[in-house]
Amino acid sequence: MEGCKRGNRRAYELLYELHAARLKSIAFHLVGSRADAEDAVHDAFLKVYRAMDGFAGESSLSTWMCRILINCCYDVLRKRQRQAEQPVKTEAASESKLPLKLALERALERLNERQRIVFLLFEVEGLRHSEIAAVLQVPEGTSRSWLFEAKRELKRSLMGKSA
């Protein structure tokens, strides 16, 4: 941290090495495209670089970076919507996937945004509810509730029941 605040290039490289893989995974699950995920992570690291002096340490560095990344992912999704393009076929919806995996991905797409992000952060990325709550700036109980709702909706969707 101190090296980054002093502008030490190697410190930024180390920061990237430590956090890029997880951030890319989170971004991919949010935006559904490797190229867009790379762009979001790139934008997030630029914002981290520019805002490093303002990081007060009120949360963990990884939580702060994840919050920045999620905002960058939202920017990517808003940009897609503004451009009024046809929905981009995501890599996640590739026809070569196993039927169960494809069904799960489709069910995840039907979740509302808050349920999907909590599910992905908890079940896919392995974050604890306290970390998710800090990233999303909600109470920990809210994170737990949204995960419960997400699992309930996924079960309904995968079992073929209407929500």
Secondary structure as GFF3:
##gff-version 3
##sequence-region A 1 163
A	DSSP	alpha_helix	2	5	.	.	.	ID=ss1
A	DSSP	alpha_helix	9	31	.	.	.	ID=ss2
A	DSSP	alpha_helix	34	51	.	.	.	ID=ss3
A	DSSP	three_ten_helix	52	54	.	.	.	ID=ss4
A	DSSP	alpha_helix	61	82	.	.	.	ID=ss5
A	DSSP	three_ten_helix	91	93	.	.	.	ID=ss6
A	DSSP	alpha_helix	99	110	.	.	.	ID=ss7
A	DSSP	alpha_helix	113	119	.	.	.	ID=ss8
A	DSSP	pi_helix	120	124	.	.	.	ID=ss9
A	DSSP	alpha_helix	129	136	.	.	.	ID=ss10
A	DSSP	alpha_helix	140	158	.	.	.	ID=ss11
###
